[in-house]
Every structure is written in structure tokens, then in C-alpha cells.
Amino acid sequence: MNVAILLVAHAPLASALRSCALHVFPDAAMDIAAMDVASDDPAAATCQAIAELRAQWPDQECLVLVDVAGATPCNLARQAPMSGPDAILPPTELLAGVNLPMLLRVVNYRHEPLGTLVARALAGGTQGMLQLAPADHAQPTT
């Protein structure tokens, strides 16, 4: 069974990341949900909405990816009741710093165990960041 992926980020980033992932992996639509958090969204309602999104996968482990550690979407995802000793849901892990390379890696390997997927997510996120030299525009490309 695949690990579910829940994106929680400043609006409209979560939905945009989901759209990009589904462009590459259209078969993953059932495994990915997005929660865009607007600056004026009520905190309690947003926490509840995040928990409800998580609950749509009652039999799946879940990886929650947020954009910025310590920012509102991250804090609300951390507060949302998603798993724990009293929860009936399978384990959930939370990672901050989501980027497209991280997400594509996660979607590609979502069939792996949650712990392995966390390691792949962290590697994919960092390996996707590179400093590149500008292209020499004077040379024609072939």
C-alpha cells in the first residue's frame, strides 16, 4: 500500500506542487492531497481541515510536507490531530522545506515504507538544489 502525501503550504503553493507532481505522475492523484493556507484562515478551522485531509487515508501511513519550518502552515500541521497513541490512524511523519525535487522523489517511491520514504524525501530535497553557471548565450545550442 502506498504512503499518502499531504502538502500543507502557504497559498497557493500546496496546490501548485500537487499539480506539478500529477503532471509527472498522473496515477498518483489518490495518494496526494493539498491544503493551501491563507494568511487570514482561522487556525482552528485550518487544523480541522488538515486533520480531515489526513483522515481520508485511514489505512495508509502519511507523509506531511510543509513549506517553511516554524511558519503558520507548519505550526498548524503540527497541531492537527493526525496520529499518536490515542489516534486510530497509521503513523504520520512531518517534513519541512518541501520543494519540487523532494516531492517528485516521494511520489516516485511512495510504495516504500514511511521511514525509507522520509530518508528519500530529505535526500531528494537537498540533491535537487544545485548552483549552476549561467549559460553562455553567445554560443548557439545544438
C-alpha positions in Angstrom: 0.0 0.0 0.0 1.3 3.5 -0.9 2.2 6.1 1.6 -0.2 9.0 1.4 1.3 12.5 0.8 -0.3 15.6 2.3 1.0 19.0 1.2 0.4 21.9 3.6 1.8 25.3 2.5 1.2 29.0 2.0 -1.5 29.5 -0.6 -1.2 28.6 -3.5 2.0 26.6 -3.2 0.5 23.3 -1.9 -2.0 23.1 -4.8 0.7 24.2 -7.3 3.1 21.5 -6.1 0.3 18.9 -6.3 -0.4 19.9 -9.9 3.3 19.6 -10.8 3.5 16.2 -9.3 0.4 15.0 -11.1 1.8 16.3 -14.4 4.6 13.8 -14.0 2.8 11.1 -12.1 -0.9 11.3 -13.1 -1.6 7.9 -11.5 -0.8 9.4 -8.0 -3.9 11.6 -7.7 -5.5 9.4 -5.0 -2.3 9.5 -2.9 -1.7 13.2 -2.8 -3.8 16.0 -1.2 -3.0 19.7 -0.8 -4.0 22.3 1.8 -3.3 25.9 0.8 -3.2 28.1 4.0 -4.1 31.7 3.5 -2.9 34.3 6.0 -6.4 35.1 7.2 -7.6 31.5 7.6 -8.9 30.7 11.1 -6.3 28.5 12.9 -8.8 26.1 14.5 -10.7 25.5 11.2 -7.4 25.0 9.3 -6.2 22.4 11.8 -9.5 20.6 11.5 -9.3 20.7 7.7 -5.7 19.3 7.8 -6.9 16.5 10.1 -9.8 15.7 7.8 -7.5 15.5 4.8 -5.2 13.2 6.7 -8.2 11.0 7.7 -9.1 10.4 4.1 -6.4 7.7 4.1 -7.5 5.7 7.2 -5.4 2.6 6.3 -2.3 4.4 5.0 0.8 5.8 6.6 1.1 9.5 5.7 4.0 11.9 4.9 3.1 15.6 5.5 5.3 18.0 3.6 5.2 21.7 4.6 7.0 24.6 3.1 8.7 26.5 5.9 9.6 25.2 9.4 8.0 27.4 12.1 5.7 29.2 9.7 1.9 29.1 10.1 1.2 26.1 7.8 3.9 24.1 9.6 2.6 25.0 13.0 -1.0 24.2 12.1 0.1 20.8 10.6 1.9 20.1 13.8 -1.2 20.9 15.9 -3.6 19.0 13.7 -4.6 15.6 15.3 -3.2 13.1 12.8 -1.7 10.3 14.7 -0.4 9.4 18.1 -1.1 7.0 21.0 -4.8 7.7 21.0 -5.3 8.1 17.3 -6.7 5.3 15.1 -4.7 6.4 12.1 -1.4 4.8 10.9 1.8 6.7 11.6 2.3 10.2 10.1 5.7 12.0 9.6 6.1 15.7 9.1 8.9 17.3 7.0 9.5 21.0 6.4 11.2 22.6 3.4 9.2 20.9 0.6 10.4 21.6 -2.9 9.6 20.0 -6.2 12.6 17.6 -6.4 11.7 16.4 -2.9 8.0 15.9 -3.9 8.8 14.1 -7.1 11.2 11.7 -5.3 8.5 11.0 -2.7 5.8 10.4 -5.3 8.1 8.1 -7.3 8.9 6.0 -4.2 5.6 6.2 -2.3 5.3 2.4 -2.3 8.2 2.2 0.1 7.9 2.1 3.9 7.4 5.5 5.6 10.8 5.6 7.3 12.6 4.9 4.0 10.4 7.5 2.2 11.4 10.1 4.8 15.1 9.5 4.0 14.4 9.6 0.3 12.5 12.9 0.7 15.3 14.6 2.6 17.9 13.3 0.0 15.7 14.4 -2.9 15.2 17.9 -1.5 18.8 18.5 -0.9 20.1 16.9 -4.1 17.7 18.9 -6.1 19.4 22.2 -5.0 22.4 23.0 -7.2 24.4 26.1 -8.1 24.6 26.3 -11.9 26.7 28.6 -14.0 24.7 30.8 -16.4 24.5 29.5 -20.0 26.7 31.3 -22.4 24.1 33.0 -24.6 26.7 33.9 -27.3 27.1 30.2 -28.2 24.4 28.6 -30.3 22.9 25.4 -28.8 22.5 22.3 -30.9 
